[in-house]
Amino acid sequence: MEHNQETTAATMKDVAERAGVSTATVSRALMNPEKVSAATRQKVEQAVIEVGYSPHALARNARRSESRTILVIVPDICDPFFSEIIRGIEVTAAHEGYLVLIGDCAHQNQQETSFLNLMLTRQIDGMVLLGSQVPFDTGVEEQRNLPPMVMANEFAPELELPTVHIDNLTAAFEAVNHLHQLGHRRIACIAGPEEMPLCQYRLQGYIQALRRNGLAVEPEYIVRGDFTFEAGAAALKQLMALPKPPEALFCHSDIMALGAMSQAKSIGLRVPQDLSLVGFDDIELARYSDPQLTTVAQPRFNIGREAMLLLLEQLQGKVVSNGSRLLDFELKVRGSSARAARQK
């Protein structure tokens, strides 16, 4: 028994030291023997036998061969919201010696099979999903055979994954409540896509804030967008064409809020005198708009960091519960929201 433990514990590093070569050379000698000289190959093979290194036994013992690579699936790489989350993941992963690969879902379709292949051939050790979509069809059954997965930023209970996010409903509620406290009564919402759980929560928050304050929920005051600048601009156009245009606006993302702000200015509306705006996310750009954007700040770096830590725990064989880890948000009041000019 004693001897066996030593065998499984032998690492590639032990082999390299015994053979007097680098671990990269050991790896090459074992994986692509044709790339090293016969003499080196013999040295490495001899060392393998002497230290009792067995890549296959190791893989079995570790329950998975380690590639020390993590795949992060991003709903849209062009959306600046994700940059800080990815940085949180990267910094934490690098600290533990893991490499991060990024897969972009938005421009994907043809990639589904390659993602699945990476998973099944164990070229990656785990996955962080930044959206609610798993980038391939898998039932809970197949999930058991896949490397560990963690969800960050989104929340999709049916996937039964450990999740790190903020309380989107309460955050939206507070943002809309802020507008109400400023004396606004006609408050519209530029919402994100219906199929995204976090948009459903943010919309719920908007609706609950109106109801709590005794305001009617007007369907025409809820316009859907796809998280782009253009969508924000188009939504504002639509809202301002209504017989009773809104005097305040809650947006499901900063980018859509900035699109709305730009469109408002181009039709001669002043922000915040004629229209108060609240965004969501607190991306870097929110502080560079004129006026600066009032928004819900998400702890994006920490969301990435916590998600990666959860994944690392699973990779170390700890059992991680599938519940949510809720992080704090903060309503940052800046220049884009102000008191209602007068009670209309």
C-alpha positions as CSV (number, residue, x, y, z in Angstrom):
1,M,0.0,0.0,0.0
2,E,2.8,2.3,1.1
3,H,4.5,1.9,-2.2
4,N,1.3,2.4,-4.2
5,Q,0.8,5.9,-2.7
6,E,4.2,6.9,-3.7
7,T,3.6,5.8,-7.3
8,T,0.4,7.8,-7.7
9,A,2.0,10.8,-6.2
10,A,4.9,10.9,-8.6
11,T,4.5,13.9,-10.9
12,M,5.9,15.0,-14.2
13,K,8.2,17.3,-12.3
14,D,9.7,14.2,-10.5
15,V,10.3,12.6,-13.9
16,A,11.9,15.8,-15.2
17,E,14.2,16.1,-12.3
18,R,15.3,12.5,-12.5
19,A,15.9,12.8,-16.2
20,G,17.6,16.2,-15.9
21,V,15.2,17.8,-18.5
22,S,12.3,20.3,-18.3
23,T,8.7,19.3,-17.7
24,A,7.9,20.5,-21.2
25,T,10.4,18.0,-22.6
26,V,8.9,15.2,-20.5
27,S,5.5,16.1,-21.8
28,R,6.7,16.1,-25.4
29,A,8.6,12.9,-25.0
30,L,5.4,11.2,-23.8
31,M,2.8,12.9,-26.0
32,N,4.8,13.6,-29.2
33,P,7.8,11.3,-29.0
34,E,8.7,12.0,-32.6
35,K,9.6,15.6,-31.6
36,V,12.5,14.6,-29.3
37,S,15.8,12.9,-29.9
38,A,16.0,9.1,-29.3
39,A,18.5,9.8,-26.5
40,T,16.2,12.2,-24.7
41,R,13.2,9.8,-25.1
42,Q,15.2,7.0,-23.5
43,K,16.3,9.2,-20.6
44,V,12.7,10.2,-20.0
45,E,11.3,6.7,-20.3
46,Q,13.9,5.4,-17.9
47,A,13.0,8.2,-15.4
48,V,9.3,7.4,-15.7
49,I,10.0,3.8,-14.7
50,E,12.3,4.8,-11.9
51,V,10.0,7.3,-10.2
52,G,6.9,5.2,-11.0
53,Y,5.1,7.9,-12.9
54,S,1.9,6.8,-14.6
55,P,-0.1,9.5,-16.5
56,H,-3.0,7.0,-16.8
57,A,-3.2,5.9,-13.2
58,L,-2.8,9.6,-12.2
59,A,-5.8,10.5,-14.4
60,R,-7.9,7.8,-12.8
61,N,-6.8,8.8,-9.3
62,A,-7.5,12.5,-9.8
63,R,-10.9,11.5,-11.3
64,R,-10.1,13.7,-14.2
65,S,-6.9,14.6,-16.1
66,E,-6.1,18.2,-15.3
67,S,-5.6,20.6,-18.2
68,R,-5.6,23.5,-15.8
69,T,-7.8,25.4,-18.3
70,I,-11.1,27.0,-17.6
71,L,-13.7,27.9,-20.3
72,V,-15.7,31.0,-19.7
73,I,-18.8,31.4,-21.9
74,V,-19.7,35.0,-22.5
75,P,-23.1,35.9,-24.0
76,D,-21.6,38.7,-26.0
77,I,-17.9,39.6,-26.0
78,C,-18.7,43.0,-27.4
79,D,-20.7,44.0,-24.3
80,P,-18.3,46.0,-22.0
81,F,-20.3,44.8,-19.0
82,F,-18.5,41.5,-19.0
83,S,-14.9,42.8,-19.0
84,E,-14.6,43.3,-15.3
85,I,-16.2,39.9,-14.5
86,I,-13.8,38.3,-16.8
87,R,-10.9,40.1,-15.1
88,G,-12.1,38.8,-11.7
89,I,-12.1,35.3,-13.1
90,E,-8.7,35.7,-14.8
91,V,-6.9,37.1,-11.8
92,T,-8.3,34.5,-9.5
93,A,-7.6,31.7,-12.0
94,A,-4.0,32.9,-12.7
95,H,-3.3,32.9,-9.0
96,E,-4.1,29.2,-8.9
97,G,-2.2,28.4,-12.1
98,Y,-5.2,28.1,-14.4
99,L,-5.5,29.4,-17.9
100,V,-8.8,31.0,-19.0
101,L,-10.3,30.4,-22.5
102,I,-13.2,32.7,-23.6
103,G,-16.1,31.4,-25.7
104,D,-18.5,33.9,-27.2
105,C,-22.0,32.7,-27.4
106,A,-23.5,35.6,-29.4
107,H,-21.7,34.6,-32.6
108,Q,-21.7,31.0,-31.9
109,N,-24.0,28.4,-33.4
110,Q,-21.2,26.6,-35.2
111,Q,-19.2,26.5,-32.0
112,E,-21.6,24.3,-30.0
113,T,-20.0,21.1,-31.0
114,S,-16.5,22.4,-30.3
115,F,-17.5,23.6,-26.8
116,L,-19.0,20.2,-26.2
117,N,-15.9,18.5,-27.5
118,L,-13.6,20.5,-25.3
119,M,-15.7,19.4,-22.3
120,L,-15.9,15.7,-23.2
121,T,-12.3,15.3,-24.2
122,R,-11.4,16.9,-20.9
123,Q,-9.3,19.6,-22.5
124,I,-10.9,21.9,-20.0
125,D,-11.4,21.3,-16.3
126,G,-14.5,23.4,-15.7
127,M,-16.7,26.1,-17.0
128,V,-18.1,29.5,-15.9
129,L,-21.3,30.6,-17.6
130,L,-21.9,34.3,-17.7
131,G,-25.3,34.0,-19.3
132,S,-28.2,31.7,-18.6
133,Q,-27.6,29.6,-21.8
134,V,-25.5,26.5,-21.6
135,P,-23.8,26.6,-25.0
136,F,-25.0,23.1,-26.0
137,D,-28.0,20.9,-25.3
138,T,-27.6,18.9,-22.2
139,G,-30.0,17.3,-19.8
140,V,-29.2,17.0,-16.1
141,E,-28.1,13.4,-16.9
142,E,-25.3,14.5,-19.3
143,Q,-24.3,17.2,-16.9
144,R,-23.1,14.6,-14.4
145,N,-20.5,13.5,-16.9
146,L,-19.3,17.0,-17.7
147,P,-16.7,18.9,-15.8
148,P,-18.0,21.2,-13.0
149,M,-19.9,24.3,-14.1
150,V,-20.7,27.6,-12.2
151,M,-23.0,30.4,-13.3
152,A,-22.1,34.0,-12.7
153,N,-24.3,37.1,-13.1
154,E,-27.3,35.2,-14.3
155,F,-29.7,32.9,-12.4
156,A,-31.4,29.9,-13.9
157,P,-32.7,27.6,-11.2
158,E,-33.6,24.8,-13.6
159,L,-29.9,24.2,-14.4
160,E,-29.2,23.5,-10.8
161,L,-25.7,25.1,-10.9
162,P,-23.9,27.0,-8.1
163,T,-24.5,30.7,-8.9
164,V,-23.1,34.1,-8.0
165,H,-25.2,37.1,-8.7
166,I,-26.9,40.2,-7.2
167,D,-30.6,40.4,-6.2
168,N,-31.8,41.9,-9.5
169,L,-35.3,42.3,-8.4
170,T,-34.5,44.4,-5.3
171,A,-31.9,46.4,-7.2
172,A,-34.5,47.3,-9.9
173,F,-37.0,48.0,-7.2
174,E,-34.6,50.5,-5.5
175,A,-33.8,52.2,-8.8
176,V,-37.4,52.8,-9.7
177,N,-38.2,53.8,-6.1
178,H,-35.5,56.4,-6.4
179,L,-37.2,57.9,-9.4
180,H,-40.5,57.9,-7.6
181,Q,-39.0,59.7,-4.6
182,L,-37.7,62.4,-6.9
183,G,-41.4,63.1,-7.6
184,H,-41.7,61.3,-11.0
185,R,-45.0,59.5,-11.7
186,R,-44.7,58.6,-15.4
187,I,-41.8,56.1,-15.2
188,A,-41.1,53.9,-18.2
189,C,-38.8,50.9,-18.5
190,I,-36.4,49.8,-21.3
191,A,-36.2,46.1,-20.6
192,G,-33.8,43.5,-21.9
193,P,-34.7,40.3,-23.7
194,E,-37.6,38.3,-22.3
195,E,-35.8,35.0,-22.3
196,M,-33.1,36.2,-19.9
197,P,-34.0,35.4,-16.3
198,L,-32.2,38.5,-15.0
199,C,-34.4,40.7,-17.2
200,Q,-37.5,39.0,-15.8
201,Y,-36.3,39.8,-12.2
202,R,-35.5,43.4,-13.2
203,L,-38.9,43.8,-14.8
204,Q,-40.5,42.4,-11.7
205,G,-38.7,44.9,-9.6
206,Y,-39.9,47.7,-11.8
207,I,-43.5,46.5,-11.6
208,Q,-43.4,46.0,-7.8
209,A,-42.0,49.5,-7.3
210,L,-44.8,51.0,-9.3
211,R,-47.5,49.0,-7.5
212,R,-46.0,49.7,-4.0
213,N,-46.2,53.4,-4.8
214,G,-49.8,53.2,-6.1
215,L,-48.9,53.7,-9.7
216,A,-50.6,51.9,-12.6
217,V,-48.4,49.6,-14.7
218,E,-48.8,50.8,-18.3
219,P,-47.9,48.1,-20.9
220,E,-46.9,50.8,-23.4
221,Y,-44.3,52.1,-20.9
222,I,-42.4,48.8,-21.1
223,V,-40.2,48.5,-24.2
224,R,-37.9,45.6,-25.0
225,G,-34.4,46.0,-26.2
226,D,-31.4,43.7,-26.8
227,F,-28.8,45.5,-24.5
228,T,-27.4,47.6,-27.4
229,F,-27.0,51.3,-27.7
230,E,-29.2,51.2,-30.8
231,A,-32.0,49.4,-28.9
232,G,-31.9,52.2,-26.2
233,A,-32.2,54.9,-28.8
234,A,-35.1,53.1,-30.6
235,A,-36.9,52.5,-27.4
236,L,-36.7,56.2,-26.4
237,K,-38.1,57.2,-29.8
238,Q,-41.0,54.9,-29.3
239,L,-41.7,56.1,-25.7
240,M,-41.5,59.8,-26.6
241,A,-44.0,59.3,-29.4
242,L,-46.7,58.2,-26.9
243,P,-49.6,60.6,-26.2
244,K,-48.4,60.8,-22.6
245,P,-44.6,60.4,-22.8
246,P,-42.7,59.3,-19.7
247,E,-40.8,61.8,-17.5
248,A,-38.4,59.2,-16.1
249,L,-36.8,56.0,-17.4
250,F,-35.4,52.9,-15.8
251,C,-33.1,50.9,-18.2
252,H,-32.0,47.3,-17.8
253,S,-28.4,48.2,-18.8
254,D,-26.2,51.2,-18.9
255,I,-25.6,50.8,-22.6
256,M,-29.3,51.0,-23.4
257,A,-29.5,54.0,-21.0
258,L,-26.7,55.8,-22.9
259,G,-28.4,55.0,-26.2
260,A,-31.6,56.6,-24.8
261,M,-29.7,59.6,-23.5
262,S,-28.1,60.2,-26.8
263,Q,-31.5,59.9,-28.6
264,A,-33.1,62.2,-26.1
265,K,-30.5,64.9,-26.7
266,S,-30.9,64.6,-30.4
267,I,-34.6,65.4,-30.2
268,G,-33.9,68.3,-28.0
269,L,-34.7,66.9,-24.5
270,R,-32.5,67.8,-21.6
271,V,-31.3,65.2,-19.2
272,P,-32.2,65.4,-16.3
273,Q,-34.4,68.5,-16.6
274,D,-36.9,67.0,-19.1
275,L,-36.1,63.3,-18.5
276,S,-34.5,61.5,-15.6
277,L,-32.6,58.3,-16.5
278,V,-31.4,55.4,-14.4
279,G,-29.2,52.6,-15.9
280,F,-28.0,49.3,-14.6
281,D,-24.5,47.8,-14.2
282,D,-22.2,50.8,-13.6
283,I,-19.9,50.0,-16.5
284,E,-16.9,52.2,-16.9
285,L,-18.7,54.4,-19.5
286,A,-21.4,55.4,-17.1
287,R,-19.1,58.0,-15.5
288,Y,-18.1,59.5,-18.9
289,S,-21.5,60.4,-20.2
290,D,-22.8,63.9,-19.8
291,P,-24.5,64.0,-17.3
292,Q,-23.0,61.1,-15.5
293,L,-25.4,58.2,-15.3
294,T,-27.3,57.2,-12.1
295,T,-27.1,53.5,-12.1
296,V,-27.1,50.2,-10.1
297,A,-23.5,49.2,-9.5
298,Q,-22.8,45.5,-9.7
299,P,-19.6,44.2,-8.0
300,R,-18.5,42.8,-11.3
301,F,-14.9,42.0,-10.4
302,N,-16.1,40.2,-7.3
303,I,-18.8,38.3,-9.2
304,G,-16.0,36.9,-11.4
305,R,-13.8,36.2,-8.4
306,E,-16.4,34.4,-6.4
307,A,-17.5,32.3,-9.3
308,M,-14.0,31.2,-10.0
309,L,-13.5,30.4,-6.3
310,L,-16.6,28.3,-6.3
311,L,-15.3,26.4,-9.4
312,L,-11.9,25.9,-7.7
313,E,-13.6,24.4,-4.7
314,Q,-15.4,21.9,-7.0
315,L,-12.1,21.1,-8.8
316,Q,-10.6,20.3,-5.5
317,G,-13.3,17.7,-5.0
318,K,-15.4,19.7,-2.5
319,V,-19.1,19.4,-2.7
320,V,-20.5,22.8,-3.5
321,S,-24.2,23.5,-2.9
322,N,-26.2,24.6,-5.9
323,G,-27.7,27.6,-4.2
324,S,-27.1,31.3,-5.0
325,R,-24.4,33.4,-3.6
326,L,-25.8,36.9,-3.4
327,L,-23.4,39.8,-3.6
328,D,-24.3,43.4,-2.7
329,F,-25.3,46.0,-5.2
330,E,-25.3,49.8,-4.7
331,L,-27.5,52.5,-6.3
332,K,-25.1,55.2,-7.5
333,V,-26.9,58.5,-7.8
334,R,-25.2,60.8,-10.3
335,G,-26.4,63.5,-12.6
336,S,-28.9,61.8,-14.9
337,S,-31.7,61.7,-12.4
338,A,-33.2,64.8,-10.7
339,R,-36.3,66.1,-9.1
340,A,-39.4,66.3,-11.2
341,A,-39.7,69.8,-12.5
342,R,-43.3,70.2,-11.4
343,Q,-46.2,67.9,-10.7
344,K,-47.8,67.5,-14.1
